[in-house]
Amino acid sequence: MKAAFPLALALAAVFGAAGTVQAAETVEHLTVPAPGGASIDVLAQGAGPLVVLLPSRGRAAEDFNPIAGPIAAAGYRVLRPEPRGVGGSTGPTAGLNLHDLGGDVEAVIEAAHDGPAVVVGHAFGNFVARTVASDRPDLVRGVVIAAAAGRHYPDALAAAVTASSDTSRPDAERLPDLQRTFFAPGHDPAVWLGGWYPAVDAYQRAATLRTKQSDWWAAGRAPLLEIQAAEDPFKTPDQRGELRAEFGDRVAVALIPDAGHALVPEQPRAVAAAIVGWLETVKE
C-alpha cells in the first residue's frame, strides 16, 4: 500500500504553515426534494467542485463540522445531506434499501447543477457513497471511503454500534462501548455520547441488510481514496490491503495513526488534509 500523497504538504495547504484553520465559509440550509416523497435538508458551504459528505450510521451531518470548513476553504462546494429523520430531512423509512438512500444523495447532487461530485462516506456512509457510484456513475467522479469496515467483520461489532447509540442506557454503561467500538486509546469517547438518532440507526441497519454487498462494493469504476484508521477494530491490519488487492490503482490509501472508527473527531486535521490532497488528483 502507499499513501495517497505527502500528508505533511497537504496539512500545510489546508491549515497554513502556522497550523491555523482557514476561515470556514457561511453554512446555508437547502431543501432538496428526493424520490418517494422525501425532502432532504442539506448543509452547504463554499464554492467550487462538489464534495458530498455522508455520516456514519445513526449520526448526523454535524459530525463533519471539524472538516467541512477546511475543505470548503480549499476551494470546494461542500454539501452535507442529513439522513431522513435528522434535522429537516423527512420521508418514509420503512422497507428502504441502500439504493433508496443513495437516491436521496443523487437528488442532492443533481439539484446542485454542478456535478459530478466526490462523495465522502464515513463508516456506514461509505456504503451509501459506493451505492451512488455504482448506480449513477455519471454523478460521481470519485469516492472517499473513510473508516470502512473490511469485507467481513464480527457481528458483535455491528451490535456494539447499536448498543453505543442506545441513549436510553446510562452514560456510564455506554462509555466503555463507545471506547471499544469507536475510539483509539487516549481519546475521550464522551464527545460521542450525544449526536445519536436511534430510529435512524435502525432503518439504516435494516437498509444495509436488505441490500446485497455486491450491489455497491465496487463503487462502479470511480477512483477511490481509502482513509484507514490505524486503531479501527472494523478493519484489522491484515485487511488494509483488501481494496487495493481487488481494484489495483483505482485505490489510493491514507493511513491515519492514533485514530479509531470514529476517526473525524479524533484526527480532523489529518482527515481534512487527506481528502483535500487527494481531491487535487481527481479534478476534471
NUNU-905178 format. One line per field, with one value per residue: residue number from 1; residue in one letter; x, y, z of N, C-alpha, C, O in turn. Coordinates in steps of 0.1 Angstrom, whole numbers, plus 5000, padded with zeros to 4 digits. Last residue first. Layout:
<rs>
k NUM  ...
r a  ...
n.u X  ...
n.v Y  ...
n.w Z  ...
ca.u X  ...
ca.v Y  ...
ca.w Z  ...
c.u X  ...
c.v Y  ...
c.w Z  ...
o.u X  ...
o.v Y  ...
o.w Z  ...
</rs>
This chain:
<rs>
k 284  283  282  281  280  279  278  277  276  275  274  273  272  271  270  269  268  267  266  265  264  263  262  261  260  259  258  257  256  255  254  253  252  251  250  249  248  247  246  245  244  243  242  241  240  239  238  237  236  235  234  233  232  231  230  229  228  227  226  225  224  223  222  221  220  219  218  217  216  215  214  213  212  211  210  209  208  207  206  205  204  203  202  201  200  199  198  197  196  195  194  193  192  191  190  189  188  187  186  185  184  183  182  181  180  179  178  177  176  175  174  173  172  171  170  169  168  167  166  165  164  163  162  161  160  159  158  157  156  155  154  153  152  151  150  149  148  147  146  145  144  143  142  141  140  139  138  137  136  135  134  133  132  131  130  129  128  127  126  125  124  123  122  121  120  119  118  117  116  115  114  113  112  111  110  109  108  107  106  105  104  103  102  101  100  99  98  97  96  95  94  93  92  91  90  89  88  87  86  85  84  83  82  81  80  79  78  77  76  75  74  73  72  71  70  69  68  67  66  65  64  63  62  61  60  59  58  57  56  55  54  53  52  51  50  49  48  47  46  45  44  43  42  41  40  39  38  37  36  35  34  33  32  31  30  29  28  27  26  25  24  23  22  21  20  19  18  17  16  15  14  13  12  11  10  9  8  7  6  5  4  3  2  1
r e  k  v  t  e  l  w  g  v  i  a  a  a  v  a  r  p  q  e  p  v  l  a  h  g  a  d  p  i  l  a  v  a  v  r  d  g  f  e  a  r  l  e  g  r  q  d  p  t  k  f  p  d  e  a  a  q  i  e  l  l  p  a  r  g  a  a  w  w  d  s  q  k  t  r  l  t  a  a  r  q  y  a  d  v  a  p  y  w  g  g  l  w  v  a  p  d  h  g  p  a  f  f  t  r  q  l  d  p  l  r  e  a  d  p  r  s  t  d  s  s  a  t  v  a  a  a  l  a  d  p  y  h  r  g  a  a  a  a  i  v  v  g  r  v  l  d  p  r  d  s  a  v  t  r  a  v  f  n  g  f  a  h  g  v  v  v  a  p  g  d  h  a  a  e  i  v  a  e  v  d  g  g  l  d  h  l  n  l  g  a  t  p  g  t  s  g  g  v  g  r  p  e  p  r  l  v  r  y  g  a  a  a  i  p  g  a  i  p  n  f  d  e  a  a  r  g  r  s  p  l  l  v  v  l  p  g  a  g  q  a  l  v  d  i  s  a  g  g  p  a  p  v  t  l  h  e  v  t  e  a  a  q  v  t  g  a  a  g  f  v  a  a  l  a  l  a  l  p  f  a  a  k  m
n.u 4886  4906  4919  4940  4928  4918  4939  4941  4916  4917  4940  4931  4910  4924  4942  4923  4908  4910  4887  4864  4870  4872  4857  4875  4906  4940  4968  4973  4958  4967  4954  4955  4937  4926  4931  4951  4932  4911  4921  4942  4929  4912  4931  4950  4940  4936  4955  4947  4911  4885  4871  4888  4913  4937  4942  4918  4921  4906  4909  4897  4891  4874  4847  4832  4812  4819  4820  4798  4771  4761  4774  4757  4723  4702  4691  4710  4708  4683  4687  4705  4687  4667  4683  4694  4670  4664  4686  4709  4733  4745  4764  4788  4810  4827  4835  4858  4889  4918  4933  4928  4902  4868  4847  4845  4855  4841  4815  4815  4821  4798  4774  4774  4773  4749  4724  4703  4690  4706  4724  4747  4760  4744  4750  4777  4775  4766  4788  4805  4794  4799  4831  4834  4845  4857  4861  4847  4862  4872  4860  4864  4855  4852  4845  4826  4792  4772  4775  4770  4748  4753  4779  4779  4759  4772  4793  4778  4767  4790  4800  4783  4794  4824  4817  4822  4821  4821  4826  4802  4798  4776  4759  4733  4722  4705  4722  4729  4704  4697  4717  4709  4685  4695  4707  4685  4677  4699  4698  4662  4633  4611  4604  4607  4596  4608  4630  4653  4659  4674  4667  4650  4673  4705  4715  4742  4763  4787  4810  4828  4863  4887  4895  4872  4860  4877  4874  4846  4845  4858  4842  4815  4807  4787  4765  4750  4747  4740  4734  4765  4782  4775  4789  4794  4805  4818  4821  4842  4829  4825  4808  4782  4752  4732  4700  4673  4651  4622  4604  4588  4603  4633  4634  4640  4660  4669  4697  4713  4748  4775  4803  4835  4861  4894  4919  4934  4969  4995  5013  5009  4976  4957  4961  4988  4998  4986  5000  5026  5022  5014  5019  4994  4983  5006  5003  5008
n.v 5175  5162  5142  5153  5170  5152  5145  5167  5167  5142  5147  5170  5159  5141  5157  5172  5153  5128  5124  5130  5111  5083  5061  5040  5057  5068  5068  5075  5068  5061  5063  5050  5046  5026  5019  5001  4975  4961  4941  4953  4976  4964  4951  4959  4957  4933  4931  4950  4953  4972  4976  4988  5010  5023  5037  5041  5050  5061  5054  5068  5057  5064  5043  5023  5012  5002  4976  4972  4972  4947  4929  4931  4936  4949  4947  4955  4983  4988  4982  5004  5025  5021  5024  5050  5064  5058  5070  5091  5110  5131  5121  5108  5115  5126  5104  5092  5107  5087  5066  5043  5053  5045  5027  5005  5011  5035  5028  5010  5027  5045  5032  5032  5058  5067  5042  5040  5054  5056  5036  5035  5012  4992  4995  4988  4962  4949  4951  4935  4910  4900  4909  4913  4915  4936  4961  4994  5026  5052  5064  5067  5088  5086  5105  5115  5108  5107  5086  5064  5054  5030  5033  5056  5050  5030  5044  5059  5039  5029  5052  5055  5037  5054  5082  5091  5115  5119  5144  5148  5162  5189  5211  5211  5204  5184  5162  5159  5153  5129  5112  5110  5096  5072  5060  5050  5031  5014  5003  5003  5005  4998  5030  5057  5086  5118  5146  5168  5188  5166  5133  5118  5110  5126  5157  5163  5186  5198  5222  5232  5242  5254  5253  5258  5233  5220  5235  5230  5202  5193  5196  5188  5162  5158  5170  5152  5123  5088  5062  5056  5086  5109  5122  5150  5158  5184  5199  5227  5258  5272  5270  5248  5234  5209  5200  5179  5165  5147  5121  5109  5092  5112  5146  5181  5199  5229  5241  5264  5274  5287  5305  5288  5292  5303  5277  5269  5271  5263  5279  5273  5259  5240  5230  5229  5215  5190  5183  5180  5157  5137  5132  5107  5083  5057  5023  4988
n.w 4874  4900  4914  4929  4947  4965  4981  4997  5010  5025  5041  5055  5070  5086  5100  5115  5130  5147  5162  5147  5125  5140  5149  5148  5158  5157  5153  5118  5088  5056  5025  4992  4962  4936  4911  4910  4925  4935  4953  4966  4976  4995  5013  5030  5055  5069  5088  5107  5105  5108  5131  5149  5141  5144  5120  5096  5062  5035  5001  4973  4940  4909  4898  4888  4914  4939  4947  4965  4958  4953  4970  4992  4987  5012  5037  5054  5050  5061  5088  5094  5089  5108  5132  5131  5133  5159  5173  5167  5186  5198  5228  5232  5219  5237  5253  5246  5242  5236  5246  5220  5196  5194  5189  5206  5231  5237  5236  5258  5279  5277  5285  5312  5319  5307  5306  5277  5258  5236  5219  5206  5215  5205  5178  5178  5187  5165  5149  5164  5163  5138  5126  5090  5056  5043  5069  5071  5067  5072  5042  5010  4985  4950  4920  4905  4898  4881  4864  4880  4898  4911  4921  4936  4954  4968  4980  4998  5014  5026  5039  5061  5079  5076  5056  5023  4999  4965  4942  4915  4881  4891  4893  4903  4927  4921  4918  4945  4956  4943  4953  4980  4976  4965  4986  4998  4978  4979  5004  5012  5033  5050  5062  5060  5041  5052  5058  5073  5091  5115  5104  5089  5064  5069  5053  5032  5028  5004  4995  4969  4975  4984  5010  5024  5024  5041  5065  5069  5074  5097  5120  5111  5107  5125  5114  5100  5123  5128  5120  5106  5095  5067  5038  5018  4986  4967  4935  4929  4943  4975  5008  5019  5033  5044  5035  5039  5016  5015  4998  4979  4963  4958  4971  4972  4994  5009  5027  5047  5046  5063  5051  5053  5078  5075  5082  5112  5116  5112  5100  5073  5067  5063  5037  5033  5054  5049  5025  5035  5051  5034  5001  4991  4997  5006  4995  5000
ca.u 4883  4899  4908  4944  4936  4909  4935  4953  4920  4907  4939  4943  4908  4914  4947  4933  4902  4921  4900  4867  4869  4882  4851  4864  4897  4925  4962  4977  4958  4966  4960  4953  4948  4926  4919  4955  4945  4909  4910  4944  4940  4907  4919  4953  4942  4926  4956  4958  4923  4895  4863  4885  4899  4932  4952  4922  4921  4913  4905  4906  4888  4886  4852  4845  4813  4817  4830  4811  4778  4755  4779  4770  4734  4710  4682  4707  4720  4685  4678  4710  4699  4664  4676  4703  4678  4654  4684  4695  4728  4745  4753  4776  4800  4823  4823  4846  4877  4908  4937  4932  4916  4879  4849  4840  4860  4856  4820  4811  4830  4811  4777  4774  4784  4762  4732  4712  4682  4706  4711  4738  4766  4744  4736  4773  4781  4757  4776  4808  4794  4785  4823  4838  4839  4846  4866  4849  4854  4870  4867  4860  4864  4847  4854  4839  4803  4771  4775  4784  4748  4740  4775  4788  4756  4760  4796  4786  4758  4781  4807  4782  4782  4818  4823  4813  4828  4813  4833  4808  4798  4783  4774  4736  4733  4699  4715  4739  4712  4689  4717  4722  4685  4687  4716  4692  4668  4696  4708  4675  4643  4614  4601  4619  4594  4605  4619  4651  4648  4672  4676  4648  4659  4697  4711  4727  4762  4773  4808  4815  4852  4881  4904  4882  4854  4876  4887  4851  4837  4865  4856  4818  4817  4799  4773  4760  4742  4745  4727  4752  4782  4779  4778  4799  4794  4822  4812  4838  4839  4822  4819  4792  4760  4741  4714  4679  4664  4627  4614  4582  4594  4623  4640  4631  4660  4659  4690  4705  4734  4768  4790  4825  4851  4881  4914  4924  4956  4985  5011  5021  4986  4957  4947  4979  5002  4983  4985  5023  5026  5004  5027  5001  4978  4998  5011  5000
ca.v 5173  5173  5138  5143  5176  5159  5135  5163  5178  5145  5135  5170  5170  5136  5147  5179  5161  5134  5121  5137  5125  5090  5075  5040  5045  5070  5073  5069  5079  5055  5071  5047  5053  5028  5027  5015  4980  4971  4938  4940  4977  4971  4944  4959  4970  4937  4921  4952  4948  4969  4971  4973  5007  5016  5026  5045  5040  5067  5048  5070  5056  5064  5056  5024  5014  5017  4981  4970  4985  4958  4930  4938  4927  4952  4944  4941  4975  4990  4974  4990  5024  5019  5012  5038  5065  5054  5055  5091  5097  5131  5127  5104  5109  5135  5112  5088  5107  5097  5080  5046  5048  5055  5038  5004  4999  5035  5038  5005  5016  5049  5034  5019  5050  5071  5052  5034  5051  5067  5035  5045  5025  4994  4997  5002  4972  4950  4958  4949  4916  4905  4901  4917  4907  4929  4951  4980  5015  5042  5068  5057  5087  5082  5099  5115  5107  5118  5099  5068  5066  5032  5021  5055  5061  5027  5034  5066  5048  5020  5047  5064  5033  5042  5078  5083  5110  5116  5134  5151  5152  5177  5214  5215  5214  5197  5167  5162  5164  5141  5115  5117  5109  5081  5066  5060  5042  5021  5013  4996  5011  4990  5016  5050  5072  5108  5138  5157  5190  5180  5142  5117  5111  5115  5150  5160  5176  5196  5211  5233  5232  5257  5248  5269  5244  5215  5235  5243  5208  5192  5199  5202  5167  5151  5178  5159  5134  5100  5067  5051  5072  5105  5113  5142  5155  5173  5194  5214  5251  5273  5271  5259  5237  5219  5200  5191  5164  5160  5126  5119  5086  5102  5134  5170  5192  5218  5240  5252  5276  5275  5305  5295  5284  5306  5288  5266  5277  5253  5280  5269  5270  5247  5232  5235  5229  5197  5186  5190  5170  5142  5135  5120  5090  5069  5036  5000
ca.w 4860  4894  4906  4919  4936  4956  4970  4989  5001  5014  5032  5047  5060  5077  5091  5106  5119  5138  5167  5159  5123  5130  5149  5139  5157  5154  5166  5131  5099  5069  5035  5007  4969  4951  4913  4910  4920  4925  4944  4960  4966  4983  5007  5016  5050  5059  5077  5098  5112  5097  5119  5151  5138  5155  5124  5109  5072  5046  5014  4984  4954  4917  4903  4883  4900  4937  4937  4969  4960  4946  4957  4993  4985  5000  5025  5054  5047  5047  5080  5095  5081  5094  5130  5131  5120  5148  5173  5163  5180  5184  5221  5239  5211  5227  5258  5239  5250  5231  5249  5234  5199  5197  5180  5192  5224  5236  5227  5244  5275  5275  5271  5305  5324  5301  5313  5286  5270  5245  5227  5202  5218  5220  5183  5173  5196  5177  5145  5162  5176  5140  5135  5104  5067  5037  5060  5076  5062  5083  5055  5019  4996  4963  4930  4899  4908  4891  4858  4878  4890  4905  4914  4925  4945  4961  4969  4988  5005  5019  5027  5049  5072  5081  5069  5032  5010  4976  4950  4928  4891  4892  4892  4889  4927  4924  4906  4935  4961  4942  4939  4977  4983  4957  4976  5005  4982  4967  5002  5010  5025  5038  5063  5064  5046  5042  5061  5063  5083  5110  5111  5103  5067  5067  5066  5033  5038  5007  5004  4974  4971  4971  5000  5023  5016  5027  5058  5067  5063  5084  5120  5114  5098  5127  5123  5093  5115  5131  5132  5109  5100  5081  5043  5030  4994  4976  4946  4926  4936  4961  4999  5021  5021  5048  5031  5044  5022  5014  5007  4988  4973  4954  4967  4971  4981  5009  5014  5047  5042  5061  5057  5046  5071  5079  5074  5102  5119  5117  5115  5080  5068  5076  5043  5023  5053  5061  5025  5025  5057  5043  5013  4988  4985  5009  4996  5000
c.u 4892  4897  4900  4932  4940  4916  4926  4949  4931  4911  4929  4943  4919  4911  4937  4938  4912  4915  4911  4880  4871  4881  4859  4858  4886  4918  4947  4968  4961  4968  4957  4960  4945  4939  4919  4943  4947  4921  4909  4933  4943  4917  4915  4942  4945  4929  4946  4959  4935  4908  4873  4877  4897  4918  4947  4931  4925  4911  4913  4901  4900  4883  4865  4852  4827  4818  4829  4822  4793  4763  4773  4776  4747  4722  4690  4699  4718  4698  4680  4701  4705  4676  4672  4696  4688  4661  4674  4691  4713  4740  4754  4763  4789  4812  4818  4834  4864  4895  4928  4937  4919  4892  4862  4845  4856  4861  4835  4816  4827  4821  4791  4778  4785  4774  4745  4720  4691  4697  4712  4725  4756  4750  4736  4759  4778  4762  4766  4796  4797  4785  4809  4828  4843  4838  4854  4855  4857  4860  4863  4867  4857  4858  4847  4850  4817  4783  4776  4785  4762  4740  4763  4785  4766  4757  4784  4789  4766  4772  4799  4789  4780  4806  4816  4821  4819  4821  4824  4817  4805  4792  4782  4751  4737  4710  4710  4733  4722  4696  4709  4722  4698  4685  4708  4702  4676  4687  4706  4685  4655  4625  4605  4616  4607  4602  4617  4640  4645  4659  4674  4658  4658  4682  4703  4725  4747  4772  4793  4811  4839  4871  4899  4893  4864  4870  4886  4864  4843  4858  4863  4834  4821  4811  4786  4769  4754  4743  4732  4746  4767  4777  4783  4787  4798  4810  4819  4831  4834  4833  4815  4802  4770  4751  4721  4694  4669  4640  4617  4591  4588  4615  4629  4638  4650  4658  4680  4696  4726  4753  4782  4812  4841  4871  4899  4919  4946  4972  5001  5021  4998  4967  4947  4966  4992  4986  4981  5008  5024  5009  5018  5010  4986  4994  5001  5009
c.v 5182  5170  5150  5139  5166  5165  5142  5154  5174  5155  5137  5159  5171  5147  5142  5169  5167  5142  5128  5135  5133  5105  5084  5054  5047  5057  5077  5075  5072  5066  5065  5058  5051  5035  5032  5024  4995  4978  4948  4937  4964  4972  4951  4953  4970  4950  4924  4943  4950  4965  4968  4967  4992  5012  5018  5033  5045  5056  5054  5063  5061  5064  5054  5037  5013  5020  4996  4977  4984  4971  4942  4939  4935  4942  4945  4937  4961  4983  4976  4980  5009  5018  5010  5026  5053  5054  5051  5076  5098  5118  5126  5109  5103  5129  5122  5096  5104  5095  5091  5060  5051  5047  5046  5015  4999  5023  5037  5015  5010  5038  5038  5021  5037  5062  5055  5045  5044  5065  5045  5045  5037  5008  5000  5005  4986  4961  4959  4957  4931  4913  4908  4910  4912  4921  4944  4972  5002  5031  5058  5059  5078  5082  5096  5109  5106  5118  5110  5081  5071  5044  5024  5043  5059  5037  5029  5056  5054  5028  5037  5060  5042  5038  5065  5078  5103  5109  5132  5140  5156  5174  5201  5218  5219  5208  5181  5168  5168  5153  5128  5121  5117  5095  5075  5067  5053  5033  5020  5007  5001  4995  5009  5035  5065  5095  5128  5148  5179  5181  5156  5126  5109  5117  5137  5152  5173  5184  5210  5221  5236  5247  5250  5266  5255  5226  5230  5243  5222  5199  5199  5205  5182  5156  5171  5167  5142  5111  5081  5057  5069  5090  5107  5135  5146  5171  5183  5208  5237  5265  5271  5258  5249  5222  5212  5190  5177  5161  5140  5124  5096  5097  5123  5158  5181  5212  5228  5252  5263  5278  5293  5295  5293  5298  5291  5278  5274  5259  5271  5270  5266  5258  5241  5239  5236  5212  5193  5194  5182  5156  5143  5122  5102  5076  5047  5012
c.w 4851  4879  4901  4910  4925  4944  4960  4978  4992  5005  5021  5037  5050  5066  5081  5096  5110  5127  5160  5165  5136  5130  5139  5138  5147  5153  5163  5142  5112  5080  5049  5015  4984  4956  4928  4911  4921  4920  4932  4950  4959  4972  4994  5007  5035  5051  5066  5086  5102  5104  5108  5139  5140  5154  5136  5115  5085  5058  5025  4996  4962  4932  4910  4888  4895  4922  4935  4960  4962  4946  4948  4979  4985  4999  5012  5042  5045  5042  5065  5087  5082  5085  5115  5127  5120  5135  5162  5162  5178  5178  5206  5233  5219  5218  5247  5242  5243  5239  5243  5235  5214  5201  5182  5183  5209  5228  5225  5233  5261  5272  5268  5291  5318  5306  5306  5294  5280  5257  5238  5210  5215  5223  5198  5178  5191  5186  5156  5158  5174  5154  5137  5113  5080  5047  5054  5065  5069  5079  5066  5032  5006  4973  4943  4908  4901  4900  4868  4871  4888  4895  4905  4916  4933  4951  4962  4976  4994  5009  5019  5037  5059  5073  5074  5044  5020  4987  4962  4933  4904  4881  4894  4886  4913  4924  4909  4923  4951  4946  4936  4962  4979  4963  4967  4995  4989  4969  4989  5006  5023  5029  5049  5064  5049  5048  5050  5068  5073  5103  5106  5111  5082  5070  5062  5046  5039  5017  5007  4982  4976  4966  4985  5012  5014  5018  5043  5060  5059  5072  5107  5114  5100  5118  5126  5102  5108  5121  5136  5122  5104  5083  5057  5036  5006  4986  4954  4938  4932  4954  4984  5011  5024  5037  5037  5041  5026  5023  5005  4998  4983  4966  4964  4965  4981  4995  5016  5034  5045  5058  5053  5054  5064  5071  5077  5095  5108  5121  5121  5095  5076  5077  5055  5029  5043  5060  5037  5024  5048  5049  5022  5001  4981  4997  4999  5000
o.u 4892  4906  4888  4934  4942  4911  4926  4954  4931  4911  4932  4947  4917  4910  4940  4939  4909  4918  4920  4885  4879  4891  4853  4852  4887  4924  4942  4963  4954  4978  4945  4972  4933  4949  4913  4944  4944  4920  4905  4936  4945  4914  4914  4944  4943  4922  4946  4964  4933  4916  4868  4877  4902  4910  4951  4926  4935  4900  4925  4890  4911  4873  4868  4862  4834  4825  4839  4831  4800  4763  4778  4782  4748  4729  4684  4699  4723  4698  4680  4706  4709  4675  4674  4701  4689  4659  4676  4692  4706  4742  4764  4753  4781  4805  4807  4823  4860  4891  4930  4944  4914  4892  4867  4847  4864  4869  4840  4822  4837  4829  4797  4785  4796  4782  4751  4722  4687  4698  4717  4717  4756  4745  4729  4756  4777  4754  4760  4794  4793  4777  4808  4817  4855  4826  4843  4854  4869  4851  4851  4879  4846  4868  4837  4861  4819  4784  4779  4796  4766  4734  4762  4788  4762  4753  4785  4789  4762  4770  4800  4785  4775  4807  4804  4831  4809  4828  4820  4817  4812  4794  4793  4754  4743  4707  4711  4738  4724  4695  4712  4727  4697  4684  4713  4704  4674  4688  4710  4682  4658  4625  4602  4626  4617  4606  4622  4639  4636  4648  4672  4657  4663  4679  4695  4732  4740  4778  4787  4810  4838  4870  4906  4900  4865  4874  4893  4866  4845  4864  4874  4838  4828  4822  4796  4780  4765  4737  4728  4752  4759  4771  4793  4777  4805  4805  4826  4834  4822  4845  4803  4805  4766  4758  4717  4700  4670  4640  4616  4587  4584  4620  4618  4646  4650  4655  4683  4689  4732  4747  4782  4810  4838  4872  4892  4916  4949  4964  5000  5027  4997  4967  4938  4960  4989  4978  4972  5005  5020  5001  5013  5007  4986  5001  4989  5020
o.v 5182  5164  5148  5133  5170  5166  5139  5155  5177  5153  5134  5161  5173  5144  5140  5172  5168  5139  5133  5143  5142  5111  5091  5057  5055  5047  5088  5086  5064  5073  5063  5061  5050  5029  5043  5037  5001  4987  4944  4930  4963  4971  4944  4951  4980  4954  4918  4947  4951  4974  4962  4955  4984  5010  5006  5022  5053  5054  5053  5066  5058  5070  5044  5041  5003  5030  5001  4983  4994  4979  4946  4949  4946  4940  4942  4926  4954  4978  4966  4971  5004  5012  5000  5017  5046  5046  5040  5070  5105  5116  5120  5103  5095  5136  5126  5095  5111  5084  5103  5065  5060  5037  5052  5012  4994  5024  5038  5011  5007  5040  5034  5012  5031  5059  5046  5056  5044  5073  5042  5054  5047  5014  5008  5016  4995  4967  4970  4968  4939  4922  4920  4907  4915  4919  4946  4975  4999  5028  5056  5056  5080  5076  5102  5107  5098  5127  5122  5088  5082  5043  5020  5043  5061  5034  5026  5060  5055  5024  5035  5063  5038  5036  5066  5071  5109  5099  5141  5129  5166  5182  5202  5227  5230  5220  5190  5178  5180  5164  5136  5132  5129  5105  5085  5079  5065  5044  5032  5019  4993  4991  5015  5027  5067  5092  5129  5143  5180  5177  5158  5126  5100  5126  5138  5143  5180  5174  5219  5210  5243  5244  5247  5274  5261  5229  5235  5250  5225  5202  5205  5215  5188  5155  5178  5171  5139  5108  5086  5057  5077  5082  5101  5141  5136  5180  5174  5211  5235  5265  5271  5248  5259  5213  5223  5180  5186  5157  5145  5131  5092  5097  5126  5159  5172  5219  5219  5262  5252  5285  5289  5287  5305  5297  5281  5288  5275  5253  5270  5262  5257  5266  5249  5249  5248  5220  5202  5205  5192  5164  5154  5116  5106  5075  5046  5012
o.w 4839  4873  4897  4900  4914  4933  4948  4967  4980  4992  5010  5025  5038  5054  5070  5084  5098  5115  5166  5173  5136  5134  5132  5127  5138  5149  5167  5141  5117  5080  5053  5012  4988  4954  4931  4912  4931  4911  4921  4940  4947  4960  4984  4995  5028  5042  5055  5076  5090  5107  5098  5137  5132  5163  5137  5115  5086  5062  5026  5001  4959  4936  4916  4883  4898  4918  4929  4965  4962  4937  4938  4976  4979  5008  5001  5037  5036  5031  5058  5080  5072  5075  5109  5120  5109  5126  5156  5151  5185  5166  5201  5233  5214  5211  5247  5236  5234  5243  5246  5227  5219  5207  5173  5171  5201  5220  5214  5223  5254  5263  5258  5285  5317  5298  5300  5288  5292  5267  5249  5208  5222  5232  5202  5183  5200  5193  5158  5162  5182  5155  5138  5109  5082  5046  5058  5053  5072  5086  5069  5033  5011  4971  4946  4905  4891  4909  4865  4872  4893  4884  4894  4904  4921  4939  4950  4964  4983  4997  5007  5026  5049  5061  5076  5043  5025  4985  4969  4928  4904  4872  4898  4878  4912  4922  4900  4917  4948  4939  4928  4958  4977  4956  4962  4996  4985  4963  4987  5006  5031  5017  5039  5066  5043  5060  5039  5079  5065  5107  5094  5123  5088  5078  5053  5050  5047  5016  5013  4976  4986  4954  4976  5007  5003  5007  5035  5050  5047  5062  5106  5109  5093  5122  5130  5098  5111  5110  5147  5132  5105  5076  5057  5039  5004  4992  4948  4950  4933  4958  4981  5005  5031  5033  5035  5045  5017  5034  4994  5008  4994  4977  4967  4957  4990  4986  5024  5031  5045  5065  5042  5063  5068  5059  5081  5101  5096  5128  5133  5102  5084  5087  5056  5025  5045  5064  5036  5024  5052  5051  5020  5011  4970  4986  4997  5005
</rs>
